[in-house]
Amino acid sequence: MKLSVLDQSVALSGQGEDAAIRDTLELAQHCEALGYERFWVSEHHSLPTIVGSAPEILMAAIAARTTRIRIGSAGVMLPHYAALKVSEQFRVLEALAPGRIDLGVGRAPGGDMRTAQALNPHAYGSAENFPEQVRDLQAWTQGLRHRGIVAHPRGEHAPEVWILGSSDYGAQMAAQFGLPYAFAYFFTDGQGAEQALDLYHRLYQPSERHPKPQATVCVWALAADTEEAALHLALSRERWRVDRNRGLLGPLQSPDQIAERGFTPDEMATIEPMRRKAFVGTGPQVAGKLRALASDFGLEELVINTWAHDPAVRRHSYGLLARQFAA
């Protein structure tokens, strides 16, 4: 089974937000050396935790520092932009890293609606045009003349378009257009994944580039040398999830500080169900859960998203998992 990476450039307490962008670059190089298939970066806006706001720029920097791994967006929030401009950006990226570019697109705002309005003053109702945008994007990224227009530069290779989602809508869209589909399992703790993937496979309409359906799910996972250490390191994300539910957002906090303060009984009522579903533990423990998930959904590839307050912890986690899945 193939393993890939989704990195969100997460801000860490005690460090500047710009450090998160540089850490993403280092992680991409590290994961390429470990043998990961893809390295995807996300798009979020006006959030003090997830600070990767321009995936197309970050991808160009990653392309300059890597030679093999596929590089992608997970994703470009298409309703903010003109499909032609996105196509041009990704054709330029394809010229920089031929045969290595994935263009994952979604229709969510990646932030609040006031921010969406600032990104695109005509954003109201623009999500309704998502299918038309995807149709345009497919043609222009392939280098075709479409609506009398060509997205340059043309070349031998073309970006691979993916549809991203966490609901049935994205699954049906991907199936209709004959495109690969990635379900954000980490976003919903798996809720809705089975139904979405079933819809995708049942409704899939083969395309020239993708005669067969190609699906994956993105899960949050953290591996450490011992289960106790992994559970401790996962406190950072657990604290963030609890705070997010109360509308409090900020950089990822140190697990040591969180352990000192602890959680209230009400907070534990939120955390305990998360822990039962979490992909957290030693390398073999997490790998076993990932294999079971892939088997349940009939997947040949999983995308791993890992948060940790220490960048070295993330790199070590990806290393432990890579060894478990090495051919």
LUMKEBA-645322 format. One record per residue (C-alpha): chain; y, x, z; residue in one letter. Coordinates in Angstrom, 2 decimals, always signed. Layout:
<atoms>
+-------+---------+---------+---------+------+
! kette !      py !      px !      pz ! rest !
+-------+---------+---------+---------+------+
!     A !       Y !       X !       Z !    a !
...
+-------+---------+---------+---------+------+
</atoms>
This chain:
<atoms>
+-------+---------+---------+---------+------+
! kette !      py !      px !      pz ! rest !
+-------+---------+---------+---------+------+
!     A !   +0.00 !   +0.00 !   +0.00 !    m !
!     A !   +3.51 !   +1.17 !   -0.80 !    k !
!     A !   +6.24 !   +1.42 !   +1.83 !    l !
!     A !   +9.95 !   +1.18 !   +1.11 !    s !
!     A !  +13.13 !   +1.26 !   +3.20 !    v !
!     A !  +16.10 !   -1.03 !   +3.80 !    l !
!     A !  +18.96 !   +0.76 !   +5.52 !    d !
!     A !  +22.02 !   -1.16 !   +6.73 !    q !
!     A !  +24.31 !   +1.70 !   +7.87 !    s !
!     A !  +24.40 !   +0.50 !  +11.48 !    v !
!     A !  +27.32 !   +1.66 !  +13.64 !    a !
!     A !  +26.36 !   +3.33 !  +16.93 !    l !
!     A !  +28.28 !   +3.25 !  +20.21 !    s !
!     A !  +30.00 !   +6.56 !  +20.89 !    g !
!     A !  +30.28 !   +7.43 !  +17.18 !    q !
!     A !  +32.69 !   +6.57 !  +14.41 !    g !
!     A !  +31.59 !   +3.97 !  +11.89 !    e !
!     A !  +31.90 !   +6.54 !   +9.12 !    d !
!     A !  +29.03 !   +8.50 !  +10.70 !    a !
!     A !  +26.70 !   +5.59 !   +9.84 !    a !
!     A !  +27.37 !   +6.08 !   +6.13 !    i !
!     A !  +26.58 !   +9.79 !   +6.30 !    r !
!     A !  +23.42 !   +9.06 !   +8.27 !    d !
!     A !  +22.29 !   +6.71 !   +5.51 !    t !
!     A !  +22.50 !   +9.60 !   +3.04 !    l !
!     A !  +20.46 !  +11.87 !   +5.29 !    e !
!     A !  +17.88 !   +9.15 !   +5.87 !    l !
!     A !  +17.48 !   +8.60 !   +2.12 !    a !
!     A !  +16.68 !  +12.27 !   +1.58 !    q !
!     A !  +14.30 !  +12.23 !   +4.54 !    h !
!     A !  +12.44 !   +9.13 !   +3.29 !    c !
!     A !  +12.13 !  +10.53 !   -0.21 !    e !
!     A !  +10.45 !  +13.62 !   +1.24 !    a !
!     A !   +8.09 !  +11.34 !   +3.19 !    l !
!     A !   +6.99 !   +9.58 !   +0.00 !    g !
!     A !   +8.65 !   +6.18 !   +0.38 !    y !
!     A !   +8.80 !   +4.13 !   -2.84 !    e !
!     A !  +12.34 !   +2.69 !   -2.63 !    r !
!     A !  +15.48 !   +3.11 !   -0.56 !    f !
!     A !  +17.67 !   -0.01 !   -0.46 !    w !
!     A !  +21.12 !   -0.40 !   +1.09 !    v !
!     A !  +22.80 !   -3.62 !   +2.14 !    s !
!     A !  +26.18 !   -5.27 !   +1.68 !    e !
!     A !  +28.04 !   -6.76 !   +4.65 !    h !
!     A !  +31.74 !   -7.35 !   +5.25 !    h !
!     A !  +34.05 !   -7.38 !   +8.28 !    s !
!     A !  +31.16 !   -6.74 !  +10.68 !    l !
!     A !  +31.46 !   -4.10 !  +13.42 !    p !
!     A !  +27.70 !   -3.43 !  +13.47 !    t !
!     A !  +26.52 !   -3.30 !   +9.86 !    i !
!     A !  +29.19 !   -1.27 !   +8.09 !    v !
!     A !  +27.66 !   -0.67 !   +4.64 !    g !
!     A !  +30.21 !   -2.65 !   +2.61 !    s !
!     A !  +29.89 !   -1.03 !   -0.84 !    a !
!     A !  +26.23 !   -0.49 !   -1.82 !    p !
!     A !  +27.05 !   +0.57 !   -5.37 !    e !
!     A !  +29.11 !   +3.53 !   -4.10 !    i !
!     A !  +26.51 !   +4.48 !   -1.51 !    l !
!     A !  +23.79 !   +4.32 !   -4.16 !    m !
!     A !  +25.68 !   +6.79 !   -6.36 !    a !
!     A !  +25.85 !   +9.25 !   -3.47 !    a !
!     A !  +22.13 !   +8.80 !   -2.78 !    i !
!     A !  +21.32 !   +9.29 !   -6.45 !    a !
!     A !  +23.11 !  +12.64 !   -6.37 !    a !
!     A !  +21.01 !  +13.77 !   -3.41 !    r !
!     A !  +17.56 !  +12.58 !   -4.50 !    t !
!     A !  +15.26 !  +13.04 !   -7.49 !    t !
!     A !  +12.31 !  +10.61 !   -7.25 !    r !
!     A !  +12.80 !   +7.64 !   -4.93 !    i !
!     A !  +14.01 !   +4.35 !   -6.39 !    r !
!     A !  +17.48 !   +3.37 !   -5.14 !    i !
!     A !  +18.64 !   -0.20 !   -4.76 !    g !
!     A !  +20.98 !   -2.80 !   -3.36 !    s !
!     A !  +19.64 !   -5.34 !   -0.89 !    a !
!     A !  +21.74 !   -6.68 !   -1.94 !    g !
!     A !  +24.87 !   -7.30 !   -3.93 !    v !
!     A !  +26.29 !  -10.66 !   -2.82 !    m !
!     A !  +26.85 !  -11.89 !   -6.34 !    l !
!     A !  +29.19 !  -14.87 !   -5.75 !    p !
!     A !  +31.91 !  -12.41 !   -4.67 !    h !
!     A !  +31.96 !  -10.73 !   -8.07 !    y !
!     A !  +31.92 !  -11.08 !  -11.84 !    a !
!     A !  +28.41 !  -10.60 !  -13.21 !    a !
!     A !  +29.74 !   -8.39 !  -16.02 !    l !
!     A !  +31.38 !   -5.94 !  -13.62 !    k !
!     A !  +28.23 !   -5.72 !  -11.48 !    v !
!     A !  +26.21 !   -5.11 !  -14.65 !    s !
!     A !  +28.53 !   -2.30 !  -15.69 !    e !
!     A !  +28.38 !   -0.69 !  -12.25 !    q !
!     A !  +24.59 !   -0.71 !  -12.25 !    f !
!     A !  +24.31 !   +0.51 !  -15.82 !    r !
!     A !  +26.42 !   +3.49 !  -14.72 !    v !
!     A !  +24.07 !   +3.99 !  -11.78 !    l !
!     A !  +21.11 !   +3.82 !  -14.15 !    e !
!     A !  +22.73 !   +6.57 !  -16.24 !    a !
!     A !  +23.06 !   +8.70 !  -13.09 !    l !
!     A !  +19.45 !   +8.12 !  -11.98 !    a !
!     A !  +17.45 !   +6.97 !  -15.03 !    p !
!     A !  +14.49 !   +4.75 !  -14.22 !    g !
!     A !  +15.31 !   +4.63 !  -10.50 !    r !
!     A !  +17.77 !   +1.76 !  -10.00 !    i !
!     A !  +17.04 !   -1.62 !   -8.39 !    d !
!     A !  +19.68 !   -4.35 !   -8.43 !    l !
!     A !  +18.90 !   -6.77 !   -5.63 !    g !
!     A !  +21.20 !   -9.79 !   -5.56 !    v !
!     A !  +21.75 !  -12.65 !   -3.15 !    g !
!     A !  +24.10 !  -15.59 !   -2.84 !    r !
!     A !  +24.90 !  -15.34 !   +0.89 !    a !
!     A !  +28.45 !  -14.23 !   +1.79 !    p !
!     A !  +27.37 !  -11.22 !   +3.87 !    g !
!     A !  +30.07 !  -12.14 !   +6.39 !    g !
!     A !  +32.17 !  -15.12 !   +7.50 !    d !
!     A !  +33.81 !  -17.52 !   +5.07 !    m !
!     A !  +37.33 !  -16.22 !   +5.72 !    r !
!     A !  +36.13 !  -12.77 !   +4.64 !    t !
!     A !  +34.41 !  -14.29 !   +1.60 !    a !
!     A !  +37.70 !  -15.91 !   +0.63 !    q !
!     A !  +39.48 !  -12.56 !   +0.95 !    a !
!     A !  +36.87 !  -10.88 !   -1.24 !    l !
!     A !  +37.16 !  -13.59 !   -3.86 !    n !
!     A !  +40.06 !  -16.09 !   -3.62 !    p !
!     A !  +38.03 !  -18.39 !   -5.88 !    h !
!     A !  +34.94 !  -18.11 !   -3.70 !    a !
!     A !  +34.82 !  -21.79 !   -2.70 !    y !
!     A !  +31.85 !  -23.30 !   -4.49 !    g !
!     A !  +31.06 !  -20.06 !   -6.31 !    s !
!     A !  +27.54 !  -19.95 !   -4.87 !    a !
!     A !  +26.78 !  -22.99 !   -7.03 !    e !
!     A !  +27.17 !  -20.72 !  -10.07 !    n !
!     A !  +24.54 !  -18.28 !   -8.82 !    f !
!     A !  +21.85 !  -19.25 !  -11.38 !    p !
!     A !  +24.29 !  -18.78 !  -14.26 !    e !
!     A !  +25.40 !  -15.44 !  -12.81 !    q !
!     A !  +21.78 !  -14.27 !  -12.57 !    v !
!     A !  +21.16 !  -15.29 !  -16.18 !    r !
!     A !  +24.19 !  -13.29 !  -17.32 !    d !
!     A !  +23.20 !  -10.35 !  -15.14 !    l !
!     A !  +19.70 !  -10.23 !  -16.61 !    q !
!     A !  +21.05 !   -9.98 !  -20.15 !    a !
!     A !  +23.85 !   -7.50 !  -19.50 !    w !
!     A !  +21.82 !   -5.14 !  -17.30 !    t !
!     A !  +19.19 !   -4.99 !  -20.06 !    q !
!     A !  +21.88 !   -3.75 !  -22.46 !    g !
!     A !  +21.79 !   -6.92 !  -24.58 !    l !
!     A !  +24.74 !   -8.44 !  -26.39 !    r !
!     A !  +25.30 !  -11.65 !  -24.44 !    h !
!     A !  +28.14 !  -14.12 !  -24.90 !    r !
!     A !  +29.48 !  -11.62 !  -27.44 !    g !
!     A !  +29.74 !   -8.90 !  -24.76 !    i !
!     A !  +27.82 !   -5.68 !  -24.00 !    v !
!     A !  +27.74 !   -3.92 !  -20.62 !    a !
!     A !  +28.03 !   -0.17 !  -21.15 !    h !
!     A !  +26.73 !   +2.48 !  -20.93 !    p !
!     A !  +23.55 !   +1.60 !  -22.75 !    r !
!     A !  +20.53 !   +3.84 !  -22.32 !    g !
!     A !  +16.78 !   +4.12 !  -22.44 !    e !
!     A !  +16.32 !   +2.55 !  -19.00 !    h !
!     A !  +17.70 !   -0.60 !  -17.36 !    a !
!     A !  +18.15 !   -1.57 !  -13.70 !    p !
!     A !  +15.38 !   -3.72 !  -12.25 !    e !
!     A !  +16.86 !   -7.00 !  -11.00 !    v !
!     A !  +15.47 !   -8.49 !   -7.77 !    w !
!     A !  +16.28 !  -11.80 !   -6.10 !    i !
!     A !  +16.69 !  -11.58 !   -2.34 !    l !
!     A !  +16.50 !  -14.47 !   +0.07 !    g !
!     A !  +15.41 !  -15.97 !   +3.36 !    s !
!     A !  +14.74 !  -19.52 !   +2.15 !    s !
!     A !  +12.95 !  -21.48 !   -0.55 !    d !
!     A !  +16.02 !  -21.36 !   -2.80 !    y !
!     A !  +15.74 !  -17.65 !   -3.59 !    g !
!     A !  +11.99 !  -17.90 !   -4.12 !    a !
!     A !  +12.40 !  -20.69 !   -6.67 !    q !
!     A !  +15.23 !  -18.81 !   -8.42 !    m !
!     A !  +13.14 !  -15.66 !   -8.75 !    a !
!     A !  +10.19 !  -17.66 !  -10.05 !    a !
!     A !  +12.34 !  -19.50 !  -12.60 !    q !
!     A !  +13.81 !  -16.29 !  -14.04 !    f !
!     A !  +10.59 !  -14.27 !  -13.88 !    g !
!     A !  +12.06 !  -11.71 !  -11.48 !    l !
!     A !  +10.72 !   -9.78 !   -8.48 !    p !
!     A !  +11.43 !  -11.41 !   -5.10 !    y !
!     A !  +12.08 !   -9.96 !   -1.64 !    a !
!     A !  +11.99 !  -12.21 !   +1.44 !    f !
!     A !  +14.12 !  -11.18 !   +4.45 !    a !
!     A !  +11.34 !  -11.52 !   +7.03 !    y !
!     A !  +13.37 !   -9.59 !   +9.62 !    f !
!     A !  +16.22 !  -12.09 !   +9.35 !    f !
!     A !  +14.10 !  -15.11 !  +10.28 !    t !
!     A !  +11.38 !  -13.41 !  +12.36 !    d !
!     A !   +9.04 !  -14.56 !   +9.62 !    g !
!     A !   +9.97 !  -18.24 !   +9.70 !    q !
!     A !   +9.71 !  -19.73 !   +6.22 !    g !
!     A !   +8.08 !  -16.64 !   +4.68 !    a !
!     A !   +4.71 !  -18.25 !   +3.95 !    e !
!     A !   +6.23 !  -21.27 !   +2.22 !    q !
!     A !   +8.74 !  -19.22 !   +0.21 !    a !
!     A !   +6.11 !  -16.78 !   -1.07 !    l !
!     A !   +3.75 !  -19.62 !   -1.91 !    d !
!     A !   +6.49 !  -21.34 !   -3.93 !    l !
!     A !   +7.32 !  -18.10 !   -5.71 !    y !
!     A !   +3.74 !  -17.52 !   -6.86 !    h !
!     A !   +3.02 !  -21.15 !   -7.79 !    r !
!     A !   +6.23 !  -21.63 !   -9.79 !    l !
!     A !   +6.42 !  -18.18 !  -11.38 !    y !
!     A !   +7.35 !  -18.13 !  -15.07 !    q !
!     A !   +6.37 !  -14.79 !  -16.65 !    p !
!     A !   +9.13 !  -12.71 !  -18.25 !    s !
!     A !   +8.86 !   -9.86 !  -20.73 !    e !
!     A !   +9.59 !   -7.21 !  -18.12 !    r !
!     A !   +7.62 !   -8.91 !  -15.35 !    h !
!     A !   +4.59 !  -10.74 !  -16.77 !    p !
!     A !   +3.19 !  -11.08 !  -13.24 !    k !
!     A !   +4.94 !  -12.02 !   -9.98 !    p !
!     A !   +6.06 !   -9.12 !   -7.81 !    q !
!     A !   +6.95 !   -9.93 !   -4.22 !    a !
!     A !   +7.64 !   -8.10 !   -0.99 !    t !
!     A !   +8.96 !   -8.86 !   +2.48 !    v !
!     A !  +11.36 !   -6.80 !   +4.54 !    c !
!     A !  +10.38 !   -6.43 !   +8.19 !    v !
!     A !  +12.06 !   -4.77 !  +11.15 !    w !
!     A !   +9.74 !   -2.14 !  +12.64 !    a !
!     A !   +9.99 !   +0.74 !  +15.09 !    l !
!     A !   +7.29 !   +3.30 !  +15.85 !    a !
!     A !   +7.31 !   +6.00 !  +18.52 !    a !
!     A !   +4.83 !   +8.44 !  +20.05 !    d !
!     A !   +3.92 !   +5.99 !  +22.81 !    t !
!     A !   +4.11 !   +2.21 !  +23.10 !    e !
!     A !   +6.27 !   +2.55 !  +26.21 !    e !
!     A !   +8.79 !   +4.71 !  +24.35 !    a !
!     A !   +8.90 !   +2.30 !  +21.41 !    a !
!     A !   +9.52 !   -0.70 !  +23.65 !    l !
!     A !  +12.32 !   +1.19 !  +25.39 !    h !
!     A !  +13.97 !   +2.23 !  +22.12 !    l !
!     A !  +13.76 !   -1.35 !  +20.81 !    a !
!     A !  +16.07 !   -2.47 !  +23.64 !    l !
!     A !  +19.07 !   -1.58 !  +21.45 !    s !
!     A !  +18.23 !   -4.20 !  +18.84 !    r !
!     A !  +17.16 !   -6.73 !  +21.44 !    e !
!     A !  +20.53 !   -6.42 !  +23.17 !    r !
!     A !  +22.27 !   -6.85 !  +19.83 !    w !
!     A !  +20.26 !   -9.97 !  +19.00 !    r !
!     A !  +21.10 !  -11.57 !  +22.33 !    v !
!     A !  +24.79 !  -10.72 !  +22.02 !    d !
!     A !  +24.91 !  -11.93 !  +18.42 !    r !
!     A !  +23.61 !  -15.33 !  +19.49 !    n !
!     A !  +26.65 !  -15.56 !  +21.78 !    r !
!     A !  +29.04 !  -14.51 !  +19.02 !    g !
!     A !  +29.50 !  -10.99 !  +20.40 !    l !
!     A !  +29.18 !   -8.28 !  +17.78 !    l !
!     A !  +29.65 !   -4.55 !  +18.14 !    g !
!     A !  +27.99 !   -1.19 !  +17.57 !    p !
!     A !  +24.39 !   -0.63 !  +18.59 !    l !
!     A !  +24.15 !   +0.36 !  +22.26 !    q !
!     A !  +22.08 !   +3.06 !  +23.95 !    s !
!     A !  +18.69 !   +1.85 !  +25.25 !    p !
!     A !  +19.18 !   +3.87 !  +28.44 !    d !
!     A !  +22.36 !   +1.96 !  +29.28 !    q !
!     A !  +20.72 !   -1.35 !  +28.42 !    i !
!     A !  +17.72 !   -0.56 !  +30.63 !    a !
!     A !  +20.05 !   +0.13 !  +33.56 !    e !
!     A !  +21.77 !   -3.25 !  +33.23 !    r !
!     A !  +18.67 !   -5.21 !  +32.31 !    g !
!     A !  +18.57 !   -8.76 !  +30.94 !    f !
!     A !  +19.21 !  -12.08 !  +32.67 !    t !
!     A !  +16.42 !  -14.69 !  +32.90 !    p !
!     A !  +18.17 !  -16.72 !  +30.16 !    d !
!     A !  +18.34 !  -13.66 !  +27.95 !    e !
!     A !  +14.67 !  -12.91 !  +28.52 !    m !
!     A !  +13.85 !  -16.42 !  +27.29 !    a !
!     A !  +15.29 !  -15.32 !  +23.92 !    t !
!     A !  +13.75 !  -11.85 !  +23.93 !    i !
!     A !  +10.17 !  -12.65 !  +24.90 !    e !
!     A !   +9.38 !  -14.66 !  +21.72 !    p !
!     A !  +10.92 !  -11.82 !  +19.68 !    m !
!     A !   +8.70 !   -9.27 !  +21.38 !    r !
!     A !   +5.56 !  -11.26 !  +20.64 !    r !
!     A !   +6.35 !  -11.09 !  +16.92 !    k !
!     A !   +7.83 !   -7.58 !  +16.86 !    a !
!     A !   +6.45 !   -4.66 !  +14.86 !    f !
!     A !   +6.99 !   -2.20 !  +17.72 !    v !
!     A !   +4.60 !   +0.38 !  +19.15 !    g !
!     A !   +2.84 !   +3.60 !  +18.22 !    t !
!     A !   +2.34 !   +4.54 !  +14.59 !    g !
!     A !   -1.23 !   +3.15 !  +14.46 !    p !
!     A !   -0.20 !   -0.03 !  +16.31 !    q !
!     A !   +2.70 !   -0.81 !  +13.97 !    v !
!     A !   +0.71 !   +0.17 !  +10.88 !    a !
!     A !   -2.06 !   -2.23 !  +11.92 !    g !
!     A !   +0.41 !   -5.11 !  +12.21 !    k !
!     A !   +1.98 !   -4.24 !   +8.86 !    l !
!     A !   -1.40 !   -4.13 !   +7.12 !    r !
!     A !   -2.32 !   -7.50 !   +8.62 !    a !
!     A !   +0.96 !   -9.00 !   +7.40 !    l !
!     A !   +0.49 !   -7.58 !   +3.91 !    a !
!     A !   -3.05 !   -8.91 !   +3.81 !    s !
!     A !   -1.97 !  -12.39 !   +4.93 !    d !
!     A !   +0.63 !  -12.58 !   +2.15 !    f !
!     A !   -1.30 !  -10.64 !   -0.50 !    g !
!     A !   +1.40 !   -7.95 !   -0.76 !    l !
!     A !   +1.12 !   -4.46 !   -2.21 !    e !
!     A !   +4.47 !   -3.27 !   -0.85 !    e !
!     A !   +6.48 !   -3.74 !   +2.36 !    l !
!     A !  +10.10 !   -2.84 !   +3.01 !    v !
!     A !  +10.85 !   -1.42 !   +6.47 !    i !
!     A !  +14.16 !   -1.82 !   +8.27 !    n !
!     A !  +14.60 !   +0.22 !  +11.46 !    t !
!     A !  +17.48 !   +0.28 !  +13.93 !    w !
!     A !  +17.79 !   +2.86 !  +16.70 !    a !
!     A !  +20.71 !   +4.28 !  +18.64 !    h !
!     A !  +19.58 !   +7.82 !  +17.84 !    d !
!     A !  +19.29 !   +8.69 !  +14.12 !    p !
!     A !  +16.50 !  +11.13 !  +14.97 !    a !
!     A !  +14.47 !   +8.24 !  +16.40 !    v !
!     A !  +14.73 !   +6.36 !  +13.11 !    r !
!     A !  +13.66 !   +9.37 !  +11.08 !    r !
!     A !  +10.72 !   +9.96 !  +13.41 !    h !
!     A !   +9.68 !   +6.29 !  +13.16 !    s !
!     A !   +9.69 !   +6.41 !   +9.36 !    y !
!     A !   +7.69 !   +9.63 !   +9.53 !    g !
!     A !   +5.04 !   +8.14 !  +11.81 !    l !
!     A !   +4.59 !   +5.16 !   +9.50 !    l !
!     A !   +4.49 !   +7.27 !   +6.37 !    a !
!     A !   +1.61 !   +9.28 !   +7.79 !    r !
!     A !   -0.30 !   +6.10 !   +8.57 !    q !
!     A !   -0.05 !   +4.94 !   +4.96 !    f !
!     A !   -0.44 !   +8.31 !   +3.24 !    a !
!     A !   -2.99 !   +8.19 !   +0.44 !    a !
+-------+---------+---------+---------+------+
</atoms>
